[in-house]
Amino acid sequence: MNKIEVLKKLSLTGHQNPIFALEVDEGAALLFTAGNDKGVVAWNLASGIFQKIVLPVKSSVYCLHRLPHTSYLAVGERSGLVTIVDYVNHKILARLQHHQKPVFGLQAFHTKNELLISSEDGTVSVWDTQTFTMLYNFRVSQETVRCIALNHQENHFALGAKDSKISIFDAQEYSLIHEIDEHSAAITSLCFSPDDSRLLTGGRDAQLNIFETANYSLFKNITAHMFTIYRIAYHPTLPLFATASQDKSVKLWRADDYSLIKNISFEKGYEIHRLSINNMLWINAHTLATVSDDKTVILWDIEVLE
């Protein structure tokens, strides 16, 4: 994998304010986006046009998460409210009202009917996704718990906080296993490698850290961006991953040696976002979606040439 071609496929416009969250439906037919606007928007990925407002909201949306194998979308708001909406049947299923401060992280399990919610209040709540009742609530930090990453075996999950610490929890007992303190600023992104052997972390310090999950020791440190790393995402099938940053760039990296393959930025000649890139998502093996403070969604065509 020596050369990758990146082409801007579509720019989706219509949001009136910065976009923070995105998610895709199970069949990759719809893309959902939300931010400082008053609603969660669905886009038709085949045509690239606006399809519908999925859910009107009263405060900013910081995270979206589809519950596995369902048409249920969890919507986390600045108010602390999490709404579960069935986007196919146009029905609100539940309003999870526990957190009184903004919700930043949502993560559902495939192996059990549970949903994790993290908040600015420093706690994580665990909800039953069939009855939508709260099962547990536990404190992680005195500051915001910004992001959640569940490993593929679903026996560990990582939580990243504003105090720069990463907490590793057992996914069955919800007990703390390990604490990592290698970043110098707030943690803003977490991602386990596909084989669960490594945990990749990014923060406001612009550092990309790679940890061995056998003992969570630091394997490698990379100054990956100029500013905050808001998202780390592995490619669905290829040995590469992407990072998205406040510095208005997306970078593609080799997963074997963590070397840089491609810098998708204005400076490198790409017609990319002009403001902070707040989130991204692999739609499929060839399409990467990014959202920004510049109120646009961009779909990128990613092709491996050799």
C-alpha distance (Angstrom), angle and dihedral (degrees) to the residues before:
residue distance angle dihedral
M1 . . .
N2 3.79 . .
K3 3.78 102.5 .
I4 3.78 134.3 36.8
E5 3.79 125.5 -176.9
V6 3.80 117.7 -148.7
L7 3.79 120.8 -164.2
K8 3.79 129.0 178.0
K9 3.79 104.1 -121.5
L10 3.81 104.8 177.1
S11 3.78 141.1 -5.2
L12 3.80 113.5 -151.3
T13 3.79 113.7 -154.8
G14 3.78 131.8 -178.0
H15 3.77 106.2 89.9
Q16 3.79 111.6 115.6
N17 3.82 95.9 -156.7
P18 3.83 141.0 29.5
I19 3.83 116.7 -54.3
F20 3.80 119.4 -135.7
A21 3.80 107.5 166.2
L22 3.78 140.1 45.2
E23 3.79 138.0 171.8
V24 3.81 137.4 170.6
D25 3.80 130.8 -136.8
E26 3.80 120.8 -114.4
G27 3.81 94.4 -97.4
A28 3.83 93.9 44.5
A29 3.80 89.7 -121.8
L30 3.80 96.6 117.4
L31 3.79 131.8 43.7
F32 3.80 117.6 -158.8
T33 3.81 121.1 -154.5
A34 3.80 134.3 177.2
G35 3.79 142.3 163.7
N36 3.78 136.0 129.7
D37 3.80 92.6 -11.1
K38 3.79 123.3 99.2
G39 3.79 96.5 -107.9
V40 3.80 149.0 37.1
V41 3.81 109.1 -110.0
A42 3.83 129.2 -148.8
W43 3.82 119.3 -152.1
N44 3.79 125.9 -164.0
L45 3.81 104.2 -124.7
A46 3.81 94.3 -160.7
S47 3.80 93.9 56.9
G48 3.79 99.7 22.0
I49 3.78 92.7 -132.1
F50 3.79 134.6 125.5
Q51 3.80 111.2 -90.1
K52 3.80 108.5 178.4
I53 3.78 149.8 -39.4
V54 3.80 104.1 -95.6
L55 3.78 96.9 -170.0
P56 3.81 134.3 1.1
V57 3.82 110.8 -136.6
K58 3.79 135.0 -165.5
S59 3.81 98.4 -147.0
S60 3.80 138.9 27.4
V61 3.81 117.6 -64.9
Y62 3.81 114.5 -132.6
C63 3.82 100.0 174.5
L64 3.81 142.6 23.0
H65 3.80 126.3 -169.2
R66 3.80 131.2 175.1
L67 3.79 115.0 -141.6
P68 3.84 108.0 -122.7
H69 3.82 117.8 -91.9
T70 3.80 93.0 0.4
S71 3.79 140.0 92.5
Y72 3.82 88.5 -123.3
L73 3.79 118.5 122.4
A74 3.81 121.2 -164.4
V75 3.81 112.7 -148.1
G76 3.82 119.0 -162.7
E77 3.79 117.2 -159.2
R78 3.77 138.8 -163.6
S79 3.81 88.2 -116.1
G80 3.83 90.8 63.9
L81 3.80 93.3 -107.7
V82 3.81 120.9 131.7
T83 3.80 114.9 -162.4
I84 3.81 123.0 -164.0
V85 3.80 110.2 -151.1
D86 3.80 129.5 -178.5
Y87 3.81 99.6 -139.0
V88 3.83 94.2 -168.9
N89 3.80 97.5 50.6
H90 3.84 93.5 33.1
K91 3.78 93.3 -126.5
I92 3.78 134.5 135.8
L93 3.80 106.3 -133.1
A94 3.79 101.1 -177.6
R95 3.77 145.8 -10.7
L96 3.79 110.9 -143.4
Q97 3.79 104.5 -153.5
H98 3.78 111.1 179.5
H99 3.80 110.4 102.0
Q100 3.79 116.1 73.7
K101 3.80 94.6 -165.1
P102 3.84 131.5 57.0
V103 3.80 119.6 -58.4
F104 3.81 113.3 -133.5
G105 3.80 105.4 166.3
L106 3.81 135.8 49.2
Q107 3.82 125.5 174.7
A108 3.81 128.6 166.7
F109 3.80 127.0 -164.9
H110 3.81 125.5 -125.7
T111 3.80 93.4 -157.9
K112 3.80 97.8 52.5
N113 3.80 137.5 19.8
E114 3.78 97.6 -101.9
L115 3.80 137.0 119.3
L116 3.82 126.7 -159.7
I117 3.81 119.3 -146.9
S118 3.82 122.8 -170.8
S119 3.77 125.3 -165.4
E120 3.77 148.0 -173.9
D121 3.81 86.3 -106.5
G122 3.83 88.6 76.6
T123 3.80 95.2 -113.2
V124 3.80 138.0 104.9
S125 3.79 122.9 -143.3
V126 3.81 125.3 -158.1
W127 3.81 119.8 -147.1
D128 3.79 135.4 -168.5
T129 3.82 106.5 -121.4
Q130 3.80 94.1 -153.1
T131 3.80 99.8 49.8
F132 3.83 96.0 20.0
T133 3.77 91.6 -136.1
M134 3.80 123.7 139.0
L135 3.80 114.5 -105.1
Y136 3.81 102.6 178.8
N137 3.76 142.3 -1.7
F138 3.80 122.9 -165.3
R139 3.79 137.5 174.0
V140 3.79 118.3 -116.1
S141 3.80 103.6 167.1
Q142 3.78 144.0 -5.2
E143 3.81 86.2 -118.6
T144 3.81 138.0 49.8
V145 3.81 118.2 -49.4
R146 3.78 96.6 -143.2
C147 3.80 106.7 178.1
I148 3.81 144.7 17.4
A149 3.81 130.6 -155.8
L150 3.80 122.9 -174.4
N151 3.79 117.4 -161.2
H152 3.81 120.0 -126.4
Q153 3.81 94.6 -108.8
E154 3.81 86.4 53.3
N155 3.79 92.2 -137.0
H156 3.83 96.3 109.3
F157 3.77 134.9 34.2
A158 3.79 131.2 -172.8
L159 3.80 127.2 -141.0
G160 3.80 123.0 -161.4
A161 3.80 120.6 -155.5
K162 3.77 139.3 -165.7
D163 3.83 89.9 -113.9
S164 3.87 87.5 70.6
K165 3.82 93.3 -109.0
I166 3.81 127.7 125.3
S167 3.80 118.3 -151.4
I168 3.81 121.7 -158.1
F169 3.81 115.0 -153.3
D170 3.77 135.3 -170.2
A171 3.81 106.2 -114.7
Q172 3.80 95.2 -145.0
E173 3.78 102.6 43.1
Y174 3.83 97.0 26.3
S175 3.78 87.7 -134.1
L176 3.80 125.0 145.9
I177 3.83 112.2 -104.2
H178 3.78 103.8 172.8
E179 3.80 143.0 -7.6
I180 3.80 124.0 -144.4
D181 3.79 122.5 -158.8
E182 3.81 107.4 176.0
H183 3.81 102.3 116.7
S184 3.80 123.7 83.5
A185 3.82 96.1 -148.3
A186 3.81 142.0 28.4
I187 3.80 118.2 -43.6
T188 3.81 110.5 -119.1
S189 3.83 105.3 167.0
L190 3.80 138.8 30.3
C191 3.81 132.3 178.9
F192 3.81 135.2 168.9
S193 3.80 118.4 -141.7
P194 3.83 115.5 -110.5
D195 3.82 91.5 -103.1
D196 3.84 92.1 44.6
S197 3.82 91.3 -124.9
R198 3.80 93.5 117.8
L199 3.79 139.4 36.7
L200 3.81 117.1 -149.9
T201 3.80 117.7 -156.5
G202 3.79 134.6 -174.7
G203 3.77 133.1 -173.2
R204 3.77 149.3 172.4
D205 3.81 86.6 -81.2
A206 3.87 87.5 71.5
Q207 3.81 89.3 -122.7
L208 3.79 124.0 138.1
N209 3.81 109.9 -153.3
I210 3.80 125.3 -169.8
F211 3.82 118.1 -157.4
E212 3.81 130.4 -168.9
T213 3.80 105.9 -124.2
A214 3.82 93.1 -150.0
N215 3.81 88.1 79.7
Y216 3.83 102.4 -10.1
S217 3.80 92.2 -113.3
L218 3.81 118.8 157.5
F219 3.81 110.3 -96.5
K220 3.80 100.7 174.2
N221 3.79 141.1 -3.3
I222 3.82 123.2 -154.5
T223 3.79 129.1 -177.9
A224 3.78 88.5 -139.0
H225 3.80 103.2 169.5
M226 3.80 142.4 10.5
F227 3.81 94.5 -115.7
T228 3.82 141.2 12.5
I229 3.82 118.8 -24.2
Y230 3.79 104.1 -136.5
R231 3.78 100.5 177.8
I232 3.82 141.7 19.7
A233 3.82 117.9 -171.0
Y234 3.80 132.3 172.6
H235 3.79 119.2 -138.2
P236 3.84 111.9 -104.8
T237 3.82 94.6 -119.0
L238 3.82 112.7 -1.8
P239 3.84 126.8 79.1
L240 3.79 94.9 -107.3
F241 3.78 139.6 90.3
A242 3.79 137.3 -159.8
T243 3.80 133.2 -134.3
A244 3.82 125.0 -159.8
S245 3.78 123.7 -159.7
Q246 3.76 149.2 -170.6
D247 3.83 84.8 -118.2
K248 3.86 87.6 77.8
S249 3.79 95.2 -110.2
V250 3.79 138.5 110.8
K251 3.80 117.6 -153.3
L252 3.79 129.0 -162.2
W253 3.82 117.6 -148.6
R254 3.79 135.8 -172.0
A255 3.79 110.9 -110.5
D256 3.80 95.1 -146.2
D257 3.81 102.2 55.4
Y258 3.85 101.3 7.2
S259 3.80 92.4 -122.7
L260 3.80 119.2 153.2
I261 3.81 115.9 -102.1
K262 3.80 103.1 173.7
N263 3.80 138.2 5.9
I264 3.80 108.2 -155.0
S265 3.78 101.6 -162.9
F266 3.79 142.3 127.4
E267 3.82 89.0 -108.3
K268 3.82 89.6 58.4
G269 3.79 92.3 52.4
Y270 3.80 101.1 -96.5
E271 3.79 122.4 137.0
I272 3.78 92.6 -128.1
H273 3.80 136.3 147.9
R274 3.80 116.1 -53.2
L275 3.82 93.8 -148.1
S276 3.81 137.6 39.7
I277 3.82 116.2 -41.1
N278 3.79 102.3 -134.0
N279 3.79 102.6 -178.0
M280 3.80 145.1 -7.4
L281 3.79 140.5 -167.8
W282 3.80 137.5 -166.7
I283 3.82 104.8 -122.1
N284 3.81 91.1 -172.7
A285 3.81 138.7 -33.6
H286 3.81 92.3 -63.8
T287 3.80 105.2 32.4
L288 3.80 130.8 70.5
A289 3.82 120.9 -175.6
T290 3.81 123.2 -155.2
V291 3.83 131.8 -174.3
S292 3.77 129.4 -162.1
D293 3.77 151.9 -177.1
D294 3.83 84.6 -103.1
K295 3.86 88.1 77.0
T296 3.81 94.7 -116.1
V297 3.79 137.1 114.2
I298 3.81 116.5 -146.2
L299 3.80 124.9 -162.4
W300 3.81 113.2 -155.5
D301 3.79 126.5 -159.5
I302 3.83 108.8 -140.4
E303 3.82 116.3 -166.0
V304 3.81 127.6 177.9
L305 3.80 107.2 -143.4
E306 3.81 100.1 -175.7
